[in-house]
Amino acid sequence: MSSQEEALTILRGSTGTWGFMSTQFQEAASKLMTCQEAEDGHIFLKEGEDVTEMHILENGILERYKSGPAEKPVLIDTIEGKGNVTGFFHSFQGKSDPAFATVVAKGPVRVWTVRSTDVRDLLTSNSSFAMEALARMAFRLRQETKISRALVNRFGSSVEPTNKDAIDTMRVLCYDSTNWVRNGFKPAIEAFNESLKKEGKKIVMEFMEDRLSSKTAVFAAGHKAICTFVNDKADADTIKTLSVVGVKMIAQRAAGFDRIDMNAALTFGLTVARVPAYSPYAVAEMGISLLMAVNRKIATAHNRVKMSNFSLDEGLLGMDIHGKTVGVMGTGKIGAILCNIIVGFGVKLICYDVFENEGVKAAGGMYVSKEEIYAQSDVIFLMMPLLPPTRHTINLEMLPKLKKGVILINTSRGGLVDTKALLEGLRTGQISGVGMDVYENEEEYFFSRLVRSSNS
């Protein structure tokens, strides 16, 4: 079989645009095609470069990656199947047309290449060819317009905006919304809208109980921004979908943003905002409350009283915090406030942080290594952000390094503690007690009402 016959077979077997063109067009186009075989990792086109060729896949897989200003490229999609094309619409551009993404071979591939200039020359040489291509593009446009309109009608705002609203209204979809979220936002939004009434600007926020994921991202169609919480998952696939449906901003109503793929957000041009701080005193005081509850067995005593059990035994014994060594890991804003509170108990305060806080030093804190924190502390507070270096700070390997009977308090992020290691520490007595309001697997449990069915 000649190369032209091979090329013609590829076009006729295509399920894409080429397969719907006339036999006359396919025969003419096959004469312009050249075959290219490439190994894994071969780059056919780089993001930002002018698109000068169209590639028609015969076998193998092509991947498209986009990086934009981000450091790491994000996988956009894959091109699979005999006759599928990349660069088709670019070929109609007569001027410089930079590539949206980088096209790379995944494994060995065989593709057929057509120069964009040859495609344009072919279309201009025969008006019927140009009309065929135009009709096919119009069909695709009608299809995708109907899909977009259906998404907006199905998942977008139920309020039909006027032209003026469309310019001045910011529509926001709030994920993982409970009654207390709605009750908190609604009066604040009303006050904000009233303050900008003269300028003709306003926010319209809609609420849904579903958490953000790759499956629920499509619900944001028709909204320019979404509002997320700690258990919403904005990974690369989710952000890609958000970008497609028109979302421009993710507003995180929490300080932590480890569940948002910042690299993907940067790649797809989404702005990410978060709460920089909210009552650091409340978090620090919660940590102290947990210490008191664990040390003085308040939860145990409470349960006994509810059972009309007023007996006293060693199960309710605690210890004096005064004179003990307390280790604080993480002395940012919240950690520093906790240090100022805990020194009032008359403790020896030792701290660990990659950045030393002069205010903590002035309060009597002394910075030491992590190993010294583990070996000396009667109480350890985890006040660090969750980052790759801090994930599972408490783990099986470091358990033997802890002072026997240490009390562990975590009001920061659940992922700082390996749950299996924590259970092992409690079982062996290496950790005598733990107080935490976070848990590394909290997604399915926290911030929702758990209802036990009659069958469970």
C-alpha positions in Angstrom: 0.0 0.0 0.0 1.4 3.4 -1.0 1.7 6.2 1.6 -1.1 8.1 -0.1 -3.4 5.0 0.2 -2.4 4.6 3.8 -3.2 8.3 4.5 -6.6 8.0 2.7 -7.4 4.9 4.8 -6.7 7.0 7.9 -9.0 9.8 6.8 -11.9 7.6 5.8 -11.7 5.7 9.1 -11.6 8.9 11.2 -14.5 9.6 13.6 -13.6 13.2 13.7 -13.9 16.1 11.2 -11.9 14.4 8.4 -14.2 11.4 8.4 -17.2 13.5 7.5 -15.6 15.3 4.5 -16.3 14.3 1.0 -14.3 11.6 -0.8 -13.0 14.2 -3.2 -11.7 16.3 -0.3 -10.2 13.2 1.5 -8.3 12.2 -1.7 -6.9 15.7 -2.2 -5.9 16.0 1.5 -4.2 12.6 1.5 -1.7 13.8 -1.0 -0.5 16.5 1.5 0.1 14.1 4.4 3.5 12.7 5.5 4.0 9.9 8.1 6.0 10.3 11.2 6.8 7.7 13.9 8.0 8.9 17.3 9.0 7.4 20.6 7.7 8.1 24.1 8.3 11.7 25.2 8.6 13.2 21.7 7.3 16.7 21.6 5.3 17.5 18.5 4.3 21.0 19.6 5.3 23.3 22.5 2.8 25.6 24.3 3.1 29.2 23.0 4.8 28.2 19.7 3.1 29.1 16.4 1.0 26.2 15.2 2.3 25.3 11.7 1.1 21.7 11.3 -1.9 19.5 11.9 -1.3 16.0 13.3 -3.6 13.1 12.6 -3.2 10.1 14.9 -2.9 6.6 13.4 -2.0 4.7 16.5 -0.7 5.4 20.0 -1.6 8.2 22.4 -0.8 11.9 22.4 -1.1 14.0 25.6 -1.7 17.7 25.9 -0.1 19.6 28.8 -0.5 23.2 29.8 1.8 25.1 32.2 1.3 28.8 31.5 3.1 30.7 34.3 3.0 27.6 36.6 6.1 25.6 37.4 4.6 22.1 36.7 2.6 21.3 33.6 -1.0 20.1 34.0 -2.5 17.3 31.8 -5.3 18.8 29.8 -6.5 15.7 27.9 -5.3 12.8 25.8 -5.8 12.2 22.1 -6.6 8.5 21.3 -8.2 6.6 18.5 -7.3 6.3 14.8 -8.0 9.4 12.8 -8.3 11.9 15.7 -6.7 15.3 15.1 -4.9 18.0 17.0 -4.4 21.4 15.4 -7.4 21.3 13.1 -8.9 24.7 13.9 -5.4 26.3 14.1 -4.9 25.5 10.5 -7.5 28.0 9.4 -5.6 30.9 11.0 -3.6 32.9 8.4 -1.7 34.8 11.1 0.4 33.8 14.1 -1.6 31.5 16.3 0.2 30.3 19.4 -0.5 26.8 20.8 -2.7 26.5 23.8 -0.8 23.4 25.1 2.2 21.2 24.6 1.6 18.0 22.6 3.7 15.0 23.7 3.8 11.3 22.7 2.9 8.9 25.4 4.6 5.7 24.3 5.4 5.0 20.6 3.1 6.8 18.2 2.5 7.0 14.5 1.0 10.2 13.2 0.4 11.9 9.9 1.3 15.5 9.5 -0.2 18.2 7.3 1.2 21.7 7.1 -1.3 24.4 7.9 -0.4 26.4 4.8 -1.2 23.4 2.7 -4.6 23.0 4.4 -5.4 26.6 3.7 -4.3 26.3 0.1 -6.5 23.3 -0.4 -9.6 25.1 1.0 -9.0 28.1 -1.2 -8.4 26.1 -4.3 -12.0 24.7 -4.3 -15.0 26.6 -2.9 -16.9 23.3 -2.3 -14.0 22.2 0.0 -14.2 25.5 2.0 -18.0 25.1 2.3 -17.6 21.6 3.6 -15.2 22.7 6.3 -17.4 25.7 7.2 -20.5 23.4 7.5 -18.6 21.0 9.7 -17.3 23.8 12.0 -20.8 25.3 12.2 -22.2 21.9 13.3 -19.6 21.6 16.0 -20.3 25.1 17.2 -24.1 24.4 17.4 -23.4 21.3 19.4 -21.1 22.9 21.9 -23.3 26.0 22.2 -26.3 23.8 23.1 -24.2 21.9 25.6 -23.0 25.1 27.2 -26.5 26.5 27.3 -27.8 23.3 28.8 -25.2 23.4 31.6 -26.0 27.0 32.5 -29.8 26.3 32.4 -29.3 23.1 34.5 -26.8 24.2 37.0 -26.5 28.0 36.7 -28.4 30.7 38.5 -32.2 30.5 38.5 -32.3 34.3 38.4 -32.4 35.5 34.8 -30.1 38.5 34.6 -30.7 41.6 32.6 -27.9 43.0 30.5 -27.1 45.4 33.2 -27.0 42.6 35.8 -24.7 40.6 33.6 -22.1 43.4 33.7 -22.5 44.4 37.4 -23.4 41.2 39.1 -20.9 38.7 40.5 -22.6 35.3 40.8 -21.0 33.0 43.3 -21.8 29.4 44.1 -21.1 28.4 47.7 -20.2 24.7 48.1 -20.6 22.5 51.2 -23.2 24.9 52.7 -25.0 24.2 55.9 -27.6 26.4 57.6 -25.0 28.2 59.7 -23.1 29.1 56.5 -26.2 30.5 54.8 -27.2 32.4 57.9 -23.7 33.9 58.2 -23.4 34.9 54.6 -26.8 36.3 53.7 -26.8 39.3 56.0 -23.2 40.1 55.1 -24.0 40.0 51.4 -27.0 42.1 51.9 -24.9 44.7 53.7 -22.2 44.6 51.0 -24.7 45.0 48.2 -26.3 47.9 50.0 -22.9 49.6 50.3 -22.4 49.4 46.5 -26.0 50.1 45.5 -25.1 53.5 44.1 -22.4 51.9 41.9 -24.8 49.4 40.6 -22.7 46.4 41.7 -23.8 43.4 43.7 -23.1 39.8 44.7 -25.6 37.0 44.2 -24.6 33.9 46.1 -26.3 30.5 45.7 -25.8 27.7 48.2 -25.5 24.0 47.8 -24.8 21.2 50.2 -22.6 19.2 47.8 -18.9 19.4 48.3 -16.7 20.5 45.4 -15.1 17.6 43.4 -14.4 16.7 39.8 -18.0 15.5 39.6 -19.7 18.6 41.1 -17.6 21.3 39.5 -20.0 21.4 36.5 -22.6 22.8 38.9 -20.7 26.1 38.8 -21.7 26.8 35.3 -23.1 30.3 35.1 -21.0 31.6 38.1 -17.9 33.6 38.0 -16.7 32.5 41.4 -17.1 29.7 43.8 -16.8 29.7 47.6 -15.2 26.5 49.1 -14.5 25.1 52.6 -11.9 22.8 54.1 -13.2 19.5 52.7 -13.9 20.7 49.2 -11.4 19.2 46.7 -10.1 21.5 44.0 -7.6 19.2 42.3 -6.3 19.6 38.7 -9.3 17.8 37.1 -11.8 19.9 39.1 -10.0 23.2 38.3 -9.9 22.2 34.6 -13.7 21.7 34.7 -14.2 25.0 36.6 -12.2 26.8 33.9 -14.3 25.3 31.1 -17.6 26.4 32.7 -16.4 29.9 33.2 -15.3 30.2 36.8 -12.6 32.8 37.4 -12.1 32.7 41.1 -12.0 30.3 44.0 -12.7 31.9 47.4 -11.7 29.6 50.3 -13.6 30.4 53.5 -10.7 29.0 55.6 -7.1 29.7 56.1 -5.8 26.3 54.8 -5.5 25.7 51.1 -3.8 22.4 50.8 -6.8 20.9 49.0 -6.5 23.4 46.2 -4.0 22.6 43.4 -2.4 26.0 43.2 -0.3 24.9 40.2 -3.4 24.0 38.3 -5.2 27.2 39.3 -2.2 29.2 38.0 -2.2 27.2 34.8 -5.8 27.8 34.0 -5.8 31.4 35.1 -8.1 31.1 38.2 -7.5 33.5 41.1 -7.4 31.9 44.5 -8.3 33.8 47.7 -8.4 32.6 51.3 -9.0 33.9 54.8 -5.5 35.1 55.9 -6.4 34.8 59.6 -9.5 34.5 61.8 -9.5 35.0 65.5 -6.1 33.3 66.2 -7.0 33.7 69.9 -9.9 31.3 69.4 -7.7 28.6 68.0 -5.0 29.1 70.7 -7.6 29.1 73.5 -9.2 25.9 72.0 -5.8 24.3 72.2 -5.5 25.2 75.9 -9.1 23.9 76.5 -8.2 20.6 74.9 -5.2 20.3 77.1 -7.3 20.9 80.2 -10.0 18.5 79.0 -7.4 15.7 78.4 -5.3 16.3 81.5 -8.2 16.7 84.0 -10.3 13.9 82.3 -13.2 16.3 81.9 -14.9 14.2 79.1 -14.7 11.1 81.3 -16.0 12.9 84.3 -18.9 14.4 82.3 -19.9 11.0 81.0 -19.8 9.5 84.5 -22.1 12.3 85.8 -24.6 11.6 83.0 -24.6 8.0 84.2 -25.1 9.1 87.9 -21.7 7.8 88.7 -20.0 10.1 91.2 -17.3 7.8 92.4 -13.6 9.0 92.6 -10.8 6.8 91.4 -7.4 7.0 89.6 -9.2 7.2 86.2 -9.8 10.9 86.9 -6.3 11.8 88.0 -4.4 14.5 86.1 -1.2 16.3 86.7 -0.1 19.8 87.4 0.8 21.7 84.3 2.9 24.0 86.4 6.5 23.1 86.3 6.1 20.8 83.3 7.9 21.2 79.9 5.7 22.2 77.1 6.8 22.0 73.5 5.2 24.1 70.8 5.8 23.1 67.2 5.0 26.1 65.0 5.2 29.7 66.4 3.3 31.7 63.8 0.5 34.0 64.8 -1.6 31.3 66.5 1.4 29.5 68.0 2.8 32.7 69.4 -0.5 33.5 71.1 -0.7 30.0 72.6 2.9 30.5 73.9 1.9 33.7 75.7 -1.1 31.8 77.3 0.8 28.7 78.4 3.6 30.5 80.1 1.0 31.8 82.6 0.8 28.2 83.9 4.4 28.4 85.0 5.8 26.0 82.5 9.2 25.6 80.8 8.5 26.6 77.2 10.5 25.1 74.3 9.7 25.7 70.7 10.5 24.6 67.2 9.9 26.6 64.0 12.0 27.2 60.8 11.5 31.0 61.6 12.1 32.0 65.2 9.6 34.5 66.7 11.2 37.2 68.7 7.9 37.8 70.6 8.0 34.1 71.7 11.6 34.5 72.9 10.6 37.6 74.9 7.8 35.6 76.6 10.3 33.1 77.8 10.3 30.5 75.0 13.5 28.8 73.9 14.0 27.4 70.4 15.4 23.9 70.2 15.5 21.1 67.6 12.6 18.7 66.9 14.4 15.9 68.6 14.7 18.0 71.8 11.0 18.8 71.7 10.2 15.1 71.4 12.6 14.0 74.2 11.8 16.7 76.8 8.1 17.7 76.4 5.4 16.6 78.8 2.9 18.3 76.5 3.3 18.9 72.7 1.2 21.4 70.8 1.1 21.0 67.0 0.6 24.5 65.5 2.2 24.1 62.1 0.7 24.5 58.6 0.3 21.3 56.6 3.0 21.2 54.0 4.9 18.3 52.4 7.7 18.6 55.0 5.3 18.7 57.9 2.9 15.9 56.8 2.9 13.1 59.4 5.2 14.9 61.8 3.9 12.4 64.3 4.7 9.0 62.8 5.8 5.5 63.8 9.5 6.2 63.4 9.5 9.1 65.9 7.3 7.5 68.6 10.2 6.0 70.5 11.8 9.5 70.6 8.8 10.9 72.6 9.0 11.3 76.3 6.9 8.5 77.9 3.4 9.6 78.6 3.4 12.9 76.6 0.1 14.6 76.0 -0.4 15.6 72.3 -2.6 18.5 71.2 -3.4 19.3 67.6 -5.6 22.2 66.6 -3.8 22.8 63.3 -4.2 20.2 60.5 -5.2 16.6 60.7 -2.4 15.5 58.3 0.3 16.4 60.8 -0.5 13.2 62.6 -0.3 9.6 61.2 -3.4 8.1 62.7 -1.9 4.6 62.8 1.1 6.0 64.7 -1.2 7.9 67.1 -3.2 4.7 67.9 0.0 2.8 68.5 1.3 5.5 70.8 -1.9 5.4 72.8 -1.8 1.6 73.0 1.7 1.5 74.3 1.4 4.5 76.6 4.0 6.4 74.8 1.3 9.0 74.3 -0.9 9.2 77.5 -3.6 11.4 76.0 -4.6 13.3 72.8 -6.8 16.3 72.2 -7.5 17.4 68.6 -10.2 19.1 66.6 -8.8 17.9 63.3 -8.3 14.4 61.8 -6.4 13.4 58.6 -9.4 11.4 57.3 -12.0 13.9 58.5 -13.6 14.6 55.1 -16.4 12.0 55.4 -17.2 12.9 59.0 -16.5 16.5 60.0 -18.9 19.4 59.2 -21.8 17.1 58.4 -24.5 15.3 60.4 -24.0 11.6 60.6 -27.2 9.7 60.7 -27.2 6.0 61.6 -29.7 4.1 59.4 -32.0 1.4 60.9 -30.0 -1.2 58.8 -26.6 -0.3 60.2 
